[in-house]
Amino acid sequence: MTKQKLTYTDAVAELESILNELENNQEVNMDLISEKVKRAAFLMNFCKKQLHELDAELEKMLEQLD
């Protein structure tokens, strides 16, 4: 089994899926909720890191244009 690299787009899509599942789930399964919230936290941190890296790259490119 090959491990696919997580992308920003995939992370956002998974976050939206988790949110939708939690909002529409009528059963309260604490184990499931805990697992989903932990995964969502990981994905949010991943996205935040990706955005900071992109911002740094863009700043560097803009500095080179001056």
mmCIF file of the N, C-alpha and C atoms, coordinates in Angstrom:
data_MODEL
# 
_entry.id   MODEL 
# 
loop_
_atom_site.group_PDB 
_atom_site.id 
_atom_site.type_symbol 
_atom_site.label_atom_id 
_atom_site.label_alt_id 
_atom_site.label_comp_id 
_atom_site.label_asym_id 
_atom_site.label_entity_id 
_atom_site.label_seq_id 
_atom_site.pdbx_PDB_ins_code 
_atom_site.Cartn_x 
_atom_site.Cartn_y 
_atom_site.Cartn_z 
_atom_site.occupancy 
_atom_site.B_iso_or_equiv 
_atom_site.pdbx_formal_charge 
_atom_site.auth_seq_id 
_atom_site.auth_comp_id 
_atom_site.auth_asym_id 
_atom_site.auth_atom_id 
_atom_site.pdbx_PDB_model_num 
ATOM 1   N N  . MET A 1 1  ? 0.843   -1.180 0.000  1.00 0.00 ? 1  MET A N  1 
ATOM 2   C CA . MET A 1 1  ? 0.000   0.000  0.000  1.00 0.00 ? 1  MET A CA 1 
ATOM 3   C C  . MET A 1 1  ? 0.888   1.242  0.000  1.00 0.00 ? 1  MET A C  1 
ATOM 4   N N  . THR A 1 2  ? 0.664   2.162  -0.932 1.00 0.00 ? 2  THR A N  1 
ATOM 5   C CA . THR A 1 2  ? 1.440   3.389  -0.980 1.00 0.00 ? 2  THR A CA 1 
ATOM 6   C C  . THR A 1 2  ? 0.736   4.474  -0.176 1.00 0.00 ? 2  THR A C  1 
ATOM 7   N N  . LYS A 1 3  ? 1.549   5.247  0.502  1.00 0.00 ? 3  LYS A N  1 
ATOM 8   C CA . LYS A 1 3  ? 1.005   6.321  1.324  1.00 0.00 ? 3  LYS A CA 1 
ATOM 9   C C  . LYS A 1 3  ? 1.000   7.610  0.509  1.00 0.00 ? 3  LYS A C  1 
ATOM 10  N N  . GLN A 1 4  ? -0.186  8.174  0.280  1.00 0.00 ? 4  GLN A N  1 
ATOM 11  C CA . GLN A 1 4  ? -0.329  9.387  -0.504 1.00 0.00 ? 4  GLN A CA 1 
ATOM 12  C C  . GLN A 1 4  ? -0.047  10.597 0.377  1.00 0.00 ? 4  GLN A C  1 
ATOM 13  N N  . LYS A 1 5  ? 0.702   11.559 -0.177 1.00 0.00 ? 5  LYS A N  1 
ATOM 14  C CA . LYS A 1 5  ? 1.019   12.773 0.564  1.00 0.00 ? 5  LYS A CA 1 
ATOM 15  C C  . LYS A 1 5  ? -0.230  13.634 0.697  1.00 0.00 ? 5  LYS A C  1 
ATOM 16  N N  . LEU A 1 6  ? -0.471  14.105 1.899  1.00 0.00 ? 6  LEU A N  1 
ATOM 17  C CA . LEU A 1 6  ? -1.623  14.960 2.177  1.00 0.00 ? 6  LEU A CA 1 
ATOM 18  C C  . LEU A 1 6  ? -1.408  16.319 1.538  1.00 0.00 ? 6  LEU A C  1 
ATOM 19  N N  . THR A 1 7  ? -2.428  16.817 0.864  1.00 0.00 ? 7  THR A N  1 
ATOM 20  C CA . THR A 1 7  ? -2.363  18.145 0.268  1.00 0.00 ? 7  THR A CA 1 
ATOM 21  C C  . THR A 1 7  ? -3.308  19.073 1.029  1.00 0.00 ? 7  THR A C  1 
ATOM 22  N N  . TYR A 1 8  ? -3.115  20.364 0.822  1.00 0.00 ? 8  TYR A N  1 
ATOM 23  C CA . TYR A 1 8  ? -3.984  21.355 1.451  1.00 0.00 ? 8  TYR A CA 1 
ATOM 24  C C  . TYR A 1 8  ? -5.438  21.135 1.039  1.00 0.00 ? 8  TYR A C  1 
ATOM 25  N N  . THR A 1 9  ? -5.652  20.906 -0.250 1.00 0.00 ? 9  THR A N  1 
ATOM 26  C CA . THR A 1 9  ? -7.007  20.709 -0.773 1.00 0.00 ? 9  THR A CA 1 
ATOM 27  C C  . THR A 1 9  ? -7.659  19.478 -0.151 1.00 0.00 ? 9  THR A C  1 
ATOM 28  N N  . ASP A 1 10 ? -6.898  18.402 -0.040 1.00 0.00 ? 10 ASP A N  1 
ATOM 29  C CA . ASP A 1 10 ? -7.429  17.180 0.573  1.00 0.00 ? 10 ASP A CA 1 
ATOM 30  C C  . ASP A 1 10 ? -7.759  17.405 2.046  1.00 0.00 ? 10 ASP A C  1 
ATOM 31  N N  . ALA A 1 11 ? -6.892  18.135 2.738  1.00 0.00 ? 11 ALA A N  1 
ATOM 32  C CA . ALA A 1 11 ? -7.107  18.406 4.164  1.00 0.00 ? 11 ALA A CA 1 
ATOM 33  C C  . ALA A 1 11 ? -8.377  19.223 4.372  1.00 0.00 ? 11 ALA A C  1 
ATOM 34  N N  . VAL A 1 12 ? -8.581  20.241 3.545  1.00 0.00 ? 12 VAL A N  1 
ATOM 35  C CA . VAL A 1 12 ? -9.784  21.073 3.662  1.00 0.00 ? 12 VAL A CA 1 
ATOM 36  C C  . VAL A 1 12 ? -11.026 20.239 3.368  1.00 0.00 ? 12 VAL A C  1 
ATOM 37  N N  . ALA A 1 13 ? -10.964 19.401 2.346  1.00 0.00 ? 13 ALA A N  1 
ATOM 38  C CA . ALA A 1 13 ? -12.102 18.550 2.005  1.00 0.00 ? 13 ALA A CA 1 
ATOM 39  C C  . ALA A 1 13 ? -12.421 17.587 3.150  1.00 0.00 ? 13 ALA A C  1 
ATOM 40  N N  . GLU A 1 14 ? -11.389 17.031 3.765  1.00 0.00 ? 14 GLU A N  1 
ATOM 41  C CA . GLU A 1 14 ? -11.619 16.118 4.892  1.00 0.00 ? 14 GLU A CA 1 
ATOM 42  C C  . GLU A 1 14 ? -12.191 16.873 6.089  1.00 0.00 ? 14 GLU A C  1 
ATOM 43  N N  . LEU A 1 15 ? -11.714 18.084 6.331  1.00 0.00 ? 15 LEU A N  1 
ATOM 44  C CA . LEU A 1 15 ? -12.267 18.901 7.420  1.00 0.00 ? 15 LEU A CA 1 
ATOM 45  C C  . LEU A 1 15 ? -13.748 19.177 7.193  1.00 0.00 ? 15 LEU A C  1 
ATOM 46  N N  . GLU A 1 16 ? -14.104 19.517 5.965  1.00 0.00 ? 16 GLU A N  1 
ATOM 47  C CA . GLU A 1 16 ? -15.511 19.770 5.641  1.00 0.00 ? 16 GLU A CA 1 
ATOM 48  C C  . GLU A 1 16 ? -16.345 18.508 5.843  1.00 0.00 ? 16 GLU A C  1 
ATOM 49  N N  . SER A 1 17 ? -15.792 17.370 5.484  1.00 0.00 ? 17 SER A N  1 
ATOM 50  C CA . SER A 1 17 ? -16.488 16.102 5.653  1.00 0.00 ? 17 SER A CA 1 
ATOM 51  C C  . SER A 1 17 ? -16.709 15.787 7.138  1.00 0.00 ? 17 SER A C  1 
ATOM 52  N N  . ILE A 1 18 ? -15.686 16.009 7.939  1.00 0.00 ? 18 ILE A N  1 
ATOM 53  C CA . ILE A 1 18 ? -15.799 15.771 9.384  1.00 0.00 ? 18 ILE A CA 1 
ATOM 54  C C  . ILE A 1 18 ? -16.860 16.688 9.981  1.00 0.00 ? 18 ILE A C  1 
ATOM 55  N N  . LEU A 1 19 ? -16.822 17.950 9.619  1.00 0.00 ? 19 LEU A N  1 
ATOM 56  C CA . LEU A 1 19 ? -17.792 18.913 10.132 1.00 0.00 ? 19 LEU A CA 1 
ATOM 57  C C  . LEU A 1 19 ? -19.213 18.505 9.751  1.00 0.00 ? 19 LEU A C  1 
ATOM 58  N N  . ASN A 1 20 ? -19.395 18.152 8.498  1.00 0.00 ? 20 ASN A N  1 
ATOM 59  C CA . ASN A 1 20 ? -20.706 17.719 8.024  1.00 0.00 ? 20 ASN A CA 1 
ATOM 60  C C  . ASN A 1 20 ? -21.190 16.480 8.779  1.00 0.00 ? 20 ASN A C  1 
ATOM 61  N N  . GLU A 1 21 ? -20.291 15.537 8.975  1.00 0.00 ? 21 GLU A N  1 
ATOM 62  C CA . GLU A 1 21 ? -20.655 14.306 9.691  1.00 0.00 ? 21 GLU A CA 1 
ATOM 63  C C  . GLU A 1 21 ? -21.052 14.602 11.134 1.00 0.00 ? 21 GLU A C  1 
ATOM 64  N N  . LEU A 1 22 ? -20.286 15.462 11.798 1.00 0.00 ? 22 LEU A N  1 
ATOM 65  C CA . LEU A 1 22 ? -20.589 15.782 13.193 1.00 0.00 ? 22 LEU A CA 1 
ATOM 66  C C  . LEU A 1 22 ? -21.884 16.586 13.317 1.00 0.00 ? 22 LEU A C  1 
ATOM 67  N N  . GLU A 1 23 ? -22.144 17.471 12.364 1.00 0.00 ? 23 GLU A N  1 
ATOM 68  C CA . GLU A 1 23 ? -23.361 18.281 12.411 1.00 0.00 ? 23 GLU A CA 1 
ATOM 69  C C  . GLU A 1 23 ? -24.607 17.445 12.141 1.00 0.00 ? 23 GLU A C  1 
ATOM 70  N N  . ASN A 1 24 ? -24.489 16.430 11.306 1.00 0.00 ? 24 ASN A N  1 
ATOM 71  C CA . ASN A 1 24 ? -25.659 15.659 10.892 1.00 0.00 ? 24 ASN A CA 1 
ATOM 72  C C  . ASN A 1 24 ? -25.833 14.335 11.617 1.00 0.00 ? 24 ASN A C  1 
ATOM 73  N N  . ASN A 1 25 ? -24.948 14.021 12.531 1.00 0.00 ? 25 ASN A N  1 
ATOM 74  C CA . ASN A 1 25 ? -25.027 12.759 13.250 1.00 0.00 ? 25 ASN A CA 1 
ATOM 75  C C  . ASN A 1 25 ? -25.917 12.932 14.483 1.00 0.00 ? 25 ASN A C  1 
ATOM 76  N N  . GLN A 1 26 ? -26.983 12.171 14.534 1.00 0.00 ? 26 GLN A N  1 
ATOM 77  C CA . GLN A 1 26 ? -27.923 12.261 15.651 1.00 0.00 ? 26 GLN A CA 1 
ATOM 78  C C  . GLN A 1 26 ? -27.446 11.488 16.880 1.00 0.00 ? 26 GLN A C  1 
ATOM 79  N N  . GLU A 1 27 ? -26.626 10.466 16.661 1.00 0.00 ? 27 GLU A N  1 
ATOM 80  C CA . GLU A 1 27 ? -26.112 9.668  17.780 1.00 0.00 ? 27 GLU A CA 1 
ATOM 81  C C  . GLU A 1 27 ? -24.874 10.334 18.361 1.00 0.00 ? 27 GLU A C  1 
ATOM 82  N N  . VAL A 1 28 ? -24.790 10.308 19.680 1.00 0.00 ? 28 VAL A N  1 
ATOM 83  C CA . VAL A 1 28 ? -23.621 10.863 20.337 1.00 0.00 ? 28 VAL A CA 1 
ATOM 84  C C  . VAL A 1 28 ? -22.722 9.705  20.756 1.00 0.00 ? 28 VAL A C  1 
ATOM 85  N N  . ASN A 1 29 ? -21.678 9.492  19.983 1.00 0.00 ? 29 ASN A N  1 
ATOM 86  C CA . ASN A 1 29 ? -20.694 8.466  20.281 1.00 0.00 ? 29 ASN A CA 1 
ATOM 87  C C  . ASN A 1 29 ? -19.413 9.189  20.675 1.00 0.00 ? 29 ASN A C  1 
ATOM 88  N N  . MET A 1 30 ? -19.132 9.236  21.965 1.00 0.00 ? 30 MET A N  1 
ATOM 89  C CA . MET A 1 30 ? -18.013 10.021 22.466 1.00 0.00 ? 30 MET A CA 1 
ATOM 90  C C  . MET A 1 30 ? -16.676 9.578  21.877 1.00 0.00 ? 30 MET A C  1 
ATOM 91  N N  . ASP A 1 31 ? -16.491 8.280  21.652 1.00 0.00 ? 31 ASP A N  1 
ATOM 92  C CA . ASP A 1 31 ? -15.245 7.797  21.060 1.00 0.00 ? 31 ASP A CA 1 
ATOM 93  C C  . ASP A 1 31 ? -15.092 8.326  19.642 1.00 0.00 ? 31 ASP A C  1 
ATOM 94  N N  . LEU A 1 32 ? -16.165 8.302  18.890 1.00 0.00 ? 32 LEU A N  1 
ATOM 95  C CA . LEU A 1 32 ? -16.137 8.792  17.511 1.00 0.00 ? 32 LEU A CA 1 
ATOM 96  C C  . LEU A 1 32 ? -15.892 10.296 17.480 1.00 0.00 ? 32 LEU A C  1 
ATOM 97  N N  . ILE A 1 33 ? -16.586 11.020 18.337 1.00 0.00 ? 33 ILE A N  1 
ATOM 98  C CA . ILE A 1 33 ? -16.418 12.471 18.385 1.00 0.00 ? 33 ILE A CA 1 
ATOM 99  C C  . ILE A 1 33 ? -14.982 12.828 18.745 1.00 0.00 ? 33 ILE A C  1 
ATOM 100 N N  . SER A 1 34 ? -14.435 12.152 19.731 1.00 0.00 ? 34 SER A N  1 
ATOM 101 C CA . SER A 1 34 ? -13.058 12.406 20.153 1.00 0.00 ? 34 SER A CA 1 
ATOM 102 C C  . SER A 1 34 ? -12.087 12.141 19.007 1.00 0.00 ? 34 SER A C  1 
ATOM 103 N N  . GLU A 1 35 ? -12.281 11.048 18.310 1.00 0.00 ? 35 GLU A N  1 
ATOM 104 C CA . GLU A 1 35 ? -11.420 10.690 17.183 1.00 0.00 ? 35 GLU A CA 1 
ATOM 105 C C  . GLU A 1 35 ? -11.521 11.735 16.070 1.00 0.00 ? 35 GLU A C  1 
ATOM 106 N N  . LYS A 1 36 ? -12.723 12.160 15.760 1.00 0.00 ? 36 LYS A N  1 
ATOM 107 C CA . LYS A 1 36 ? -12.939 13.142 14.699 1.00 0.00 ? 36 LYS A CA 1 
ATOM 108 C C  . LYS A 1 36 ? -12.349 14.502 15.064 1.00 0.00 ? 36 LYS A C  1 
ATOM 109 N N  . VAL A 1 37 ? -12.508 14.910 16.314 1.00 0.00 ? 37 VAL A N  1 
ATOM 110 C CA . VAL A 1 37 ? -11.976 16.203 16.748 1.00 0.00 ? 37 VAL A CA 1 
ATOM 111 C C  . VAL A 1 37 ? -10.449 16.183 16.717 1.00 0.00 ? 37 VAL A C  1 
ATOM 112 N N  . LYS A 1 38 ? -9.839  15.078 17.114 1.00 0.00 ? 38 LYS A N  1 
ATOM 113 C CA . LYS A 1 38 ? -8.379  14.961 17.062 1.00 0.00 ? 38 LYS A CA 1 
ATOM 114 C C  . LYS A 1 38 ? -7.887  15.040 15.623 1.00 0.00 ? 38 LYS A C  1 
ATOM 115 N N  . ARG A 1 39 ? -8.578  14.363 14.715 1.00 0.00 ? 39 ARG A N  1 
ATOM 116 C CA . ARG A 1 39 ? -8.191  14.397 13.296 1.00 0.00 ? 39 ARG A CA 1 
ATOM 117 C C  . ARG A 1 39 ? -8.378  15.814 12.743 1.00 0.00 ? 39 ARG A C  1 
ATOM 118 N N  . ALA A 1 40 ? -9.471  16.459 13.115 1.00 0.00 ? 40 ALA A N  1 
ATOM 119 C CA . ALA A 1 40 ? -9.729  17.826 12.648 1.00 0.00 ? 40 ALA A CA 1 
ATOM 120 C C  . ALA A 1 40 ? -8.638  18.775 13.146 1.00 0.00 ? 40 ALA A C  1 
ATOM 121 N N  . ALA A 1 41 ? -8.211  18.617 14.381 1.00 0.00 ? 41 ALA A N  1 
ATOM 122 C CA . ALA A 1 41 ? -7.154  19.466 14.931 1.00 0.00 ? 41 ALA A CA 1 
ATOM 123 C C  . ALA A 1 41 ? -5.854  19.260 14.148 1.00 0.00 ? 41 ALA A C  1 
ATOM 124 N N  . PHE A 1 42 ? -5.536  18.012 13.842 1.00 0.00 ? 42 PHE A N  1 
ATOM 125 C CA . PHE A 1 42 ? -4.348  17.716 13.045 1.00 0.00 ? 42 PHE A CA 1 
ATOM 126 C C  . PHE A 1 42 ? -4.441  18.389 11.674 1.00 0.00 ? 42 PHE A C  1 
ATOM 127 N N  . LEU A 1 43 ? -5.600  18.254 11.031 1.00 0.00 ? 43 LEU A N  1 
ATOM 128 C CA . LEU A 1 43 ? -5.789  18.828 9.696  1.00 0.00 ? 43 LEU A CA 1 
ATOM 129 C C  . LEU A 1 43 ? -5.718  20.350 9.723  1.00 0.00 ? 43 LEU A C  1 
ATOM 130 N N  . MET A 1 44 ? -6.285  20.973 10.748 1.00 0.00 ? 44 MET A N  1 
ATOM 131 C CA . MET A 1 44 ? -6.222  22.434 10.858 1.00 0.00 ? 44 MET A CA 1 
ATOM 132 C C  . MET A 1 44 ? -4.780  22.904 11.039 1.00 0.00 ? 44 MET A C  1 
ATOM 133 N N  . ASN A 1 45 ? -4.013  22.202 11.862 1.00 0.00 ? 45 ASN A N  1 
ATOM 134 C CA . ASN A 1 45 ? -2.604  22.562 12.041 1.00 0.00 ? 45 ASN A CA 1 
ATOM 135 C C  . ASN A 1 45 ? -1.826  22.378 10.743 1.00 0.00 ? 45 ASN A C  1 
ATOM 136 N N  . PHE A 1 46 ? -2.132  21.309 10.009 1.00 0.00 ? 46 PHE A N  1 
ATOM 137 C CA . PHE A 1 46 ? -1.490  21.066 8.724  1.00 0.00 ? 46 PHE A CA 1 
ATOM 138 C C  . PHE A 1 46 ? -1.778  22.219 7.765  1.00 0.00 ? 46 PHE A C  1 
ATOM 139 N N  . CYS A 1 47 ? -3.035  22.615 7.658  1.00 0.00 ? 47 CYS A N  1 
ATOM 140 C CA . CYS A 1 47 ? -3.425  23.704 6.761  1.00 0.00 ? 47 CYS A CA 1 
ATOM 141 C C  . CYS A 1 47 ? -2.764  25.014 7.165  1.00 0.00 ? 47 CYS A C  1 
ATOM 142 N N  . LYS A 1 48 ? -2.726  25.274 8.454  1.00 0.00 ? 48 LYS A N  1 
ATOM 143 C CA . LYS A 1 48 ? -2.104  26.495 8.960  1.00 0.00 ? 48 LYS A CA 1 
ATOM 144 C C  . LYS A 1 48 ? -0.618  26.536 8.583  1.00 0.00 ? 48 LYS A C  1 
ATOM 145 N N  . LYS A 1 49 ? 0.051   25.422 8.733  1.00 0.00 ? 49 LYS A N  1 
ATOM 146 C CA . LYS A 1 49 ? 1.470   25.333 8.382  1.00 0.00 ? 49 LYS A CA 1 
ATOM 147 C C  . LYS A 1 49 ? 1.656   25.559 6.882  1.00 0.00 ? 49 LYS A C  1 
ATOM 148 N N  . GLN A 1 50 ? 0.805   24.953 6.072  1.00 0.00 ? 50 GLN A N  1 
ATOM 149 C CA . GLN A 1 50 ? 0.892   25.121 4.619  1.00 0.00 ? 50 GLN A CA 1 
ATOM 150 C C  . GLN A 1 50 ? 0.710   26.589 4.233  1.00 0.00 ? 50 GLN A C  1 
ATOM 151 N N  . LEU A 1 51 ? -0.242  27.256 4.852  1.00 0.00 ? 51 LEU A N  1 
ATOM 152 C CA . LEU A 1 51 ? -0.502  28.664 4.549  1.00 0.00 ? 51 LEU A CA 1 
ATOM 153 C C  . LEU A 1 51 ? 0.676   29.556 4.955  1.00 0.00 ? 51 LEU A C  1 
ATOM 154 N N  . HIS A 1 52 ? 1.279   29.262 6.110  1.00 0.00 ? 52 HIS A N  1 
ATOM 155 C CA . HIS A 1 52 ? 2.439   30.041 6.556  1.00 0.00 ? 52 HIS A CA 1 
ATOM 156 C C  . HIS A 1 52 ? 3.610   29.846 5.601  1.00 0.00 ? 52 HIS A C  1 
ATOM 157 N N  . GLU A 1 53 ? 3.808   28.610 5.139  1.00 0.00 ? 53 GLU A N  1 
ATOM 158 C CA . GLU A 1 53 ? 4.891   28.343 4.195  1.00 0.00 ? 53 GLU A CA 1 
ATOM 159 C C  . GLU A 1 53 ? 4.656   29.066 2.874  1.00 0.00 ? 53 GLU A C  1 
ATOM 160 N N  . LEU A 1 54 ? 3.423   29.049 2.398  1.00 0.00 ? 54 LEU A N  1 
ATOM 161 C CA . LEU A 1 54 ? 3.084   29.742 1.161  1.00 0.00 ? 54 LEU A CA 1 
ATOM 162 C C  . LEU A 1 54 ? 3.290   31.251 1.315  1.00 0.00 ? 54 LEU A C  1 
ATOM 163 N N  . ASP A 1 55 ? 2.880   31.792 2.436  1.00 0.00 ? 55 ASP A N  1 
ATOM 164 C CA . ASP A 1 55 ? 3.049   33.215 2.705  1.00 0.00 ? 55 ASP A CA 1 
ATOM 165 C C  . ASP A 1 55 ? 4.532   33.591 2.682  1.00 0.00 ? 55 ASP A C  1 
ATOM 166 N N  . ALA A 1 56 ? 5.366   32.762 3.297  1.00 0.00 ? 56 ALA A N  1 
ATOM 167 C CA . ALA A 1 56 ? 6.802   33.030 3.320  1.00 0.00 ? 56 ALA A CA 1 
ATOM 168 C C  . ALA A 1 56 ? 7.389   32.980 1.908  1.00 0.00 ? 56 ALA A C  1 
ATOM 169 N N  . GLU A 1 57 ? 6.949   32.021 1.105  1.00 0.00 ? 57 GLU A N  1 
ATOM 170 C CA . GLU A 1 57 ? 7.420   31.925 -0.278 1.00 0.00 ? 57 GLU A CA 1 
ATOM 171 C C  . GLU A 1 57 ? 7.010   33.156 -1.087 1.00 0.00 ? 57 GLU A C  1 
ATOM 172 N N  . LEU A 1 58 ? 5.774   33.588 -0.920 1.00 0.00 ? 58 LEU A N  1 
ATOM 173 C CA . LEU A 1 58 ? 5.286   34.759 -1.647 1.00 0.00 ? 58 LEU A CA 1 
ATOM 174 C C  . LEU A 1 58 ? 6.035   36.023 -1.224 1.00 0.00 ? 58 LEU A C  1 
ATOM 175 N N  . GLU A 1 59 ? 6.281   36.162 0.054  1.00 0.00 ? 59 GLU A N  1 
ATOM 176 C CA . GLU A 1 59 ? 7.036   37.321 0.549  1.00 0.00 ? 59 GLU A CA 1 
ATOM 177 C C  . GLU A 1 59 ? 8.429   37.342 -0.069 1.00 0.00 ? 59 GLU A C  1 
ATOM 178 N N  . LYS A 1 60 ? 9.053   36.164 -0.129 1.00 0.00 ? 60 LYS A N  1 
ATOM 179 C CA . LYS A 1 60 ? 10.392  36.056 -0.704 1.00 0.00 ? 60 LYS A CA 1 
ATOM 180 C C  . LYS A 1 60 ? 10.371  36.452 -2.187 1.00 0.00 ? 60 LYS A C  1 
ATOM 181 N N  . MET A 1 61 ? 9.376   35.994 -2.921 1.00 0.00 ? 61 MET A N  1 
ATOM 182 C CA . MET A 1 61 ? 9.253   36.336 -4.345 1.00 0.00 ? 61 MET A CA 1 
ATOM 183 C C  . MET A 1 61 ? 9.034   37.837 -4.532 1.00 0.00 ? 61 MET A C  1 
ATOM 184 N N  . LEU A 1 62 ? 8.188   38.420 -3.687 1.00 0.00 ? 62 LEU A N  1 
ATOM 185 C CA . LEU A 1 62 ? 7.921   39.858 -3.780 1.00 0.00 ? 62 LEU A CA 1 
ATOM 186 C C  . LEU A 1 62 ? 9.165   40.680 -3.474 1.00 0.00 ? 62 LEU A C  1 
ATOM 187 N N  . GLU A 1 63 ? 9.963   40.232 -2.517 1.00 0.00 ? 63 GLU A N  1 
ATOM 188 C CA . GLU A 1 63 ? 11.207  40.939 -2.185 1.00 0.00 ? 63 GLU A CA 1 
ATOM 189 C C  . GLU A 1 63 ? 12.170  40.905 -3.354 1.00 0.00 ? 63 GLU A C  1 
ATOM 190 N N  . GLN A 1 64 ? 12.181  39.799 -4.097 1.00 0.00 ? 64 GLN A N  1 
ATOM 191 C CA . GLN A 1 64 ? 13.085  39.671 -5.233 1.00 0.00 ? 64 GLN A CA 1 
ATOM 192 C C  . GLN A 1 64 ? 12.644  40.568 -6.391 1.00 0.00 ? 64 GLN A C  1 
ATOM 193 N N  . LEU A 1 65 ? 11.380  40.923 -6.433 1.00 0.00 ? 65 LEU A N  1 
ATOM 194 C CA . LEU A 1 65 ? 10.881  41.798 -7.491 1.00 0.00 ? 65 LEU A CA 1 
ATOM 195 C C  . LEU A 1 65 ? 11.273  43.255 -7.268 1.00 0.00 ? 65 LEU A C  1 
ATOM 196 N N  . ASP A 1 66 ? 11.508  43.615 -6.026 1.00 0.00 ? 66 ASP A N  1 
ATOM 197 C CA . ASP A 1 66 ? 11.856  45.021 -5.706 1.00 0.00 ? 66 ASP A CA 1 
ATOM 198 C C  . ASP A 1 66 ? 13.251  45.374 -6.118 1.00 0.00 ? 66 ASP A C  1 
# 
